[in-house]
Amino acid sequence: MRSEKPVKRRALALFTLILVSVLVASMLSGCGGKKEETPTSGGAGQSDTAASGTEKAEPKEGETAGTSAEGKTEPEVKEVILATTTSTMDTGLLDVLIPEFEKETGYVVKPIGVGTGQALEMGKRGEADVLLVHAPAAEKEMVESGYAINRKLVMHNDFIIVGPPGDPAGTKGKSASDALKAIAEKQALFVSRGDDSGTHKKEKDLWKAASIQPSGKWYQETGLGMGQTLNVASEKSGYTLTDRGTYLALKKNLSLEVLVEGDPRLLNIYHVMQVNPEKWPKVNAKGAEAFVDFMVSEKTQKIISEFGMAEYGSPLFFPDAGKSEEDLGA
């Protein structure tokens, strides 16, 4: 019978070899150290966006960076400073037009309602991007001096002379010159804006045409906008020169009647123009150009033609894009 000892020894040796191999493999694994993983913001399999809890805005179909959902390019400089006559604000016209412009273009308009003279001065100092004004002679001078460019005819209405219902100076139905002569002769109270606005410039022209230099207690200057000047004239039962649009917009609160109208000298013409970026490089030239284009667009001209119809039965302004001043009889 063969001895069992050699077989047992071989089995023991094999078992010992396997045990040693396992121990060595374990030791080698420990010496290599555990490789540290660099944590991601959201842990394994989680993106930075998910980890932050904020969803990253993905462009919609047809949209690219820098464009709106409607596919329009967003302007680099959004704010457009508009210096304008008070009549475009007092009538509410800009309350209708500005939201339309902002919606179409992405620009944001900051309107500053002052007299036309002040608006033009703001342009000369580079404190506005675009101007909407109504003093043609002063506007032309500004363009010729290089302070403004891209001047375009937008619309017109007319000036009127209003006064107390009793009409103490007897001006009703007269021409503008004859009416002013009657007021001066009677020394009836005349309330002037006195602010170098487009209306004030027109008034001075009318006094000059009548060969009168107004002065004295009967002639008072407010230094205020059109709406406020109308209120003063109403409270004091005086006469004043106003654009028809502002008068109609405030008529229900005034004790004033239209006494003089229809004189060719009373035409009131509005232009829009850019401040020249060559004079003032920091103005928003693109925004200003966009506003000029908007004001003379077919859509905007239609809005102007209908503005005031529902409330007053007549538009407060008449659209004139594409016409010349000569076409209007100026």
C-alpha positions as a printed Julia matrix, in Angstrom:
330×3 Matrix{Float64}:
   0.0     0.0     0.0
   1.34    3.37   -1.02
   1.94    5.91    1.77
  -0.57    8.82    2.11
   2.04   11.26    3.51
   3.49   12.46    0.18
  -0.06   13.16   -1.1
  -0.94   15.14    2.02
   2.3    17.1     1.77
   1.58   17.99   -1.85
  -1.95   19.11   -0.98
  -0.69   21.21    1.9
   1.95   22.81   -0.29
  -0.64   23.65   -2.96
  -2.96   25.2    -0.39
  -0.07   27.24    1.07
   0.87   28.5    -2.42
  -2.67   29.64   -3.14
  -2.93   31.42    0.23
   0.37   33.21   -0.3
  -0.67   34.3    -3.8
  -3.88   35.81   -2.45
  -2.02   37.66    0.32
   0.56   39.03   -2.13
  -2.13   40.24   -4.53
  -3.92   41.94   -1.67
  -0.73   43.67   -0.51
   0.1    44.88   -4.0
  -3.38   46.4    -4.35
  -2.99   48.26   -1.04
   0.44   49.63   -1.97
  -0.93   51.14   -5.2
  -3.38   53.19   -3.14
  -6.93   54.06   -4.03
  -7.1    56.49   -6.9
  -9.19   59.52   -5.86
 -11.9    60.61   -8.24
 -12.3    64.29   -8.97
 -15.85   65.06   -7.9
 -18.17   66.67  -10.4
 -20.56   69.39   -9.36
 -23.46   67.03   -9.33
 -21.8    63.77   -8.51
 -21.43   60.81  -10.81
 -23.37   61.06  -14.01
 -24.76   64.52  -13.1
 -24.0    67.6   -15.24
 -22.89   70.95  -13.85
 -26.26   72.37  -14.83
 -28.24   69.79  -12.9
 -25.98   70.11   -9.87
 -26.39   73.84   -9.67
 -30.15   73.53   -9.74
 -30.29   76.16  -12.5
 -31.3    75.11  -15.95
 -29.05   76.49  -18.65
 -31.02   78.38  -21.27
 -30.92   76.49  -24.5
 -31.58   78.36  -27.76
 -34.97   77.62  -29.18
 -35.32   76.29  -32.67
 -34.23   78.89  -35.21
 -32.65   81.0   -32.49
 -28.97   81.84  -32.11
 -26.99   83.58  -29.4
 -27.77   87.29  -29.38
 -31.18   86.89  -30.95
 -34.67   87.06  -29.5
 -37.27   84.33  -29.66
 -38.67   86.05  -32.75
 -35.31   85.75  -34.48
 -34.45   89.46  -34.18
 -30.92   90.54  -33.35
 -30.76   92.1   -29.9
 -29.19   95.61  -29.93
 -25.79   95.97  -28.26
 -26.8    99.27  -26.62
 -30.49   99.18  -25.76
 -31.21  102.64  -24.36
 -32.2   105.36  -26.82
 -32.5   108.88  -25.41
 -35.23  110.84  -27.18
 -35.38  114.61  -26.66
 -38.78  115.82  -27.79
 -41.24  118.68  -27.65
 -43.8   118.5   -24.87
 -46.73  118.29  -27.29
 -45.85  114.75  -28.38
 -46.0   113.72  -24.73
 -48.92  115.86  -23.53
 -51.14  114.5   -26.3
 -50.27  110.91  -25.44
 -48.9   110.14  -28.91
 -45.59  108.81  -27.6
 -47.44  106.64  -25.1
 -48.72  104.77  -28.14
 -45.65  104.87  -30.4
 -42.82  104.09  -27.98
 -44.13  100.66  -26.89
 -44.53   99.72  -30.55
 -40.95  100.75  -31.32
 -39.58   98.88  -28.31
 -41.53   95.76  -29.21
 -40.32   95.8   -32.81
 -36.65   96.56  -32.19
 -35.63   95.56  -28.66
 -34.49   99.1   -27.87
 -35.66  100.91  -24.73
 -36.58  104.57  -25.2
 -35.97  107.2   -22.54
 -38.12  110.19  -23.6
 -37.29  113.65  -22.29
 -40.09  116.15  -22.89
 -38.78  119.71  -23.1
 -39.28  122.68  -25.37
 -37.86  122.24  -28.85
 -35.14  124.82  -28.13
 -33.95  122.77  -25.16
 -34.2   119.55  -27.14
 -31.99  121.0   -29.87
 -29.47  122.17  -27.28
 -29.39  118.68  -25.77
 -28.57  117.37  -29.22
 -25.79  119.91  -29.69
 -24.26  118.78  -26.39
 -24.57  115.09  -27.24
 -27.03  114.52  -24.39
 -29.61  112.81  -26.61
 -29.48  110.26  -29.41
 -32.47  111.37  -31.46
 -34.74  114.44  -31.62
 -38.45  114.84  -32.41
 -39.06  118.58  -32.71
 -41.11  121.3   -34.46
 -39.01  124.36  -35.26
 -37.95  123.91  -38.92
 -35.68  126.95  -39.19
 -33.72  126.04  -36.04
 -33.58  122.39  -37.12
 -32.1   123.28  -40.51
 -29.48  125.42  -38.82
 -28.53  122.47  -36.6
 -28.16  120.16  -39.6
 -26.12  122.74  -41.5
 -23.85  123.13  -38.47
 -23.18  119.38  -38.51
 -24.84  118.58  -35.19
 -27.68  116.55  -36.68
 -28.17  114.18  -39.6
 -30.92  112.11  -41.21
 -33.63  114.75  -40.72
 -37.02  113.57  -41.96
 -40.51  115.04  -42.06
 -42.9   113.07  -39.85
 -46.21  114.91  -39.42
 -47.95  118.21  -38.89
 -50.86  119.77  -37.12
 -51.55  123.45  -36.58
 -51.23  126.17  -34.0
 -54.31  127.97  -32.73
 -54.92  131.0   -30.57
 -57.24  130.21  -27.68
 -58.76  132.52  -25.11
 -61.61  133.1   -22.67
 -65.16  132.47  -23.92
 -66.02  136.19  -23.73
 -63.12  137.07  -26.07
 -62.56  140.58  -24.58
 -60.09  141.55  -27.33
 -62.45  140.55  -30.14
 -60.04  138.18  -31.86
 -62.45  135.53  -33.14
 -62.19  134.88  -36.86
 -59.25  137.26  -37.41
 -55.89  136.39  -38.94
 -53.1   135.64  -36.51
 -51.5   139.06  -37.01
 -54.76  140.98  -36.6
 -55.67  138.96  -33.52
 -52.36  139.74  -31.83
 -52.74  143.43  -32.69
 -56.19  143.43  -31.07
 -54.83  141.73  -27.92
 -52.0   144.27  -27.65
 -54.32  147.25  -28.21
 -56.71  146.05  -25.51
 -53.79  144.95  -23.34
 -55.73  141.76  -22.72
 -53.75  139.14  -20.84
 -51.58  136.99  -23.1
 -49.79  134.0   -21.54
 -46.61  132.97  -23.32
 -44.56  129.83  -22.77
 -41.38  131.9   -22.77
 -39.23  128.78  -22.91
 -37.66  128.9   -26.41
 -39.82  125.96  -27.42
 -41.1   125.45  -30.94
 -44.38  127.05  -29.89
 -42.57  130.01  -28.33
 -40.46  130.44  -31.47
 -43.64  130.47  -33.57
 -45.25  132.98  -31.23
 -42.26  135.35  -31.51
 -42.45  135.06  -35.3
 -46.13  135.99  -35.2
 -45.54  139.04  -33.0
 -42.75  140.11  -35.35
 -45.06  139.71  -38.37
 -47.59  141.91  -36.56
 -44.83  144.51  -35.89
 -45.37  144.28  -32.15
 -42.85  143.87  -29.33
 -45.03  142.54  -26.49
 -44.24  143.81  -22.99
 -45.97  145.01  -19.87
 -48.22  143.45  -17.24
 -50.61  142.09  -19.88
 -47.85  139.89  -21.35
 -46.76  137.09  -18.99
 -44.29  134.25  -19.55
 -44.62  130.95  -17.71
 -41.37  129.2   -18.69
 -43.45  126.0   -18.67
 -44.59  123.32  -21.11
 -47.69  123.59  -23.25
 -50.06  121.75  -20.95
 -49.09  123.83  -17.93
 -49.23  127.08  -19.9
 -52.76  126.25  -21.05
 -53.75  125.67  -17.44
 -52.34  129.07  -16.42
 -54.14  130.84  -19.29
 -57.37  129.1   -18.33
 -57.08  130.03  -14.67
 -56.27  133.67  -15.48
 -58.72  134.03  -18.4
 -55.93  134.87  -20.79
 -55.04  134.2   -24.41
 -52.27  131.89  -25.54
 -50.84  130.18  -28.61
 -50.96  126.39  -28.54
 -50.71  123.41  -30.84
 -54.14  122.0   -31.56
 -53.25  118.48  -30.38
 -52.37  119.49  -26.82
 -55.42  121.75  -26.59
 -57.77  118.97  -27.67
 -56.17  116.5   -25.27
 -56.72  118.87  -22.32
 -59.82  120.73  -23.52
 -62.28  119.19  -21.06
 -60.34  120.72  -18.15
 -59.89  124.18  -19.7
 -62.07  127.29  -19.83
 -60.63  128.29  -23.19
 -62.08  128.39  -26.71
 -60.48  128.24  -30.15
 -60.61  131.8   -31.48
 -58.05  131.95  -34.28
 -57.3   129.06  -36.66
 -56.67  128.24  -40.3
 -54.06  130.93  -40.96
 -51.24  129.51  -43.16
 -48.76  131.03  -40.71
 -50.07  128.66  -38.03
 -48.81  125.46  -39.69
 -46.95  123.26  -37.17
 -44.46  120.82  -38.71
 -42.61  118.0   -36.89
 -39.32  116.41  -37.95
 -37.23  113.6   -36.51
 -33.42  113.56  -36.76
 -30.34  111.88  -35.35
 -27.61  113.52  -33.33
 -24.47  113.3   -35.47
 -22.22  110.47  -34.17
 -19.21  112.11  -35.84
 -19.64  115.0   -33.41
 -20.53  112.78  -30.45
 -19.15  109.22  -30.93
 -20.82  107.92  -27.75
 -24.39  108.49  -28.91
 -26.44  105.43  -29.78
 -26.31  105.96  -33.55
 -27.89  102.61  -34.46
 -30.74  103.12  -32.02
 -31.31  106.68  -33.25
 -31.38  105.55  -36.88
 -33.83  102.79  -36.0
 -36.13  105.35  -34.36
 -35.99  107.66  -37.39
 -36.86  104.75  -39.68
 -39.69  103.71  -37.37
 -41.26  107.19  -37.31
 -41.5   107.37  -41.1
 -42.52  103.75  -41.63
 -45.89  102.98  -43.21
 -47.13  101.28  -40.04
 -46.27  104.23  -37.78
 -47.7   106.77  -40.2
 -50.98  104.87  -40.12
 -51.01  104.96  -36.31
 -50.42  108.72  -36.42
 -53.24  109.2   -38.93
 -55.69  107.48  -36.58
 -54.48  108.87  -33.26
 -57.23  110.93  -31.62
 -59.99  109.91  -34.03
 -61.93  107.83  -31.52
 -61.92  110.49  -28.82
 -62.0   113.75  -30.75
 -63.44  112.78  -34.13
 -60.3   114.07  -35.82
 -56.63  113.05  -35.7
 -54.36  115.19  -33.54
 -51.57  114.94  -36.12
 -51.45  114.36  -39.87
 -48.75  112.0   -41.26
 -46.32  113.47  -43.8
 -43.51  110.96  -44.39
 -42.13  111.3   -47.9
 -43.45  114.85  -48.37
 -41.6   118.15  -48.31
 -42.44  121.3   -46.37
 -43.34  122.91  -49.69
 -45.98  120.23  -50.21
 -47.59  121.43  -46.98
 -47.54  125.06  -48.07
 -44.79  126.06  -45.67
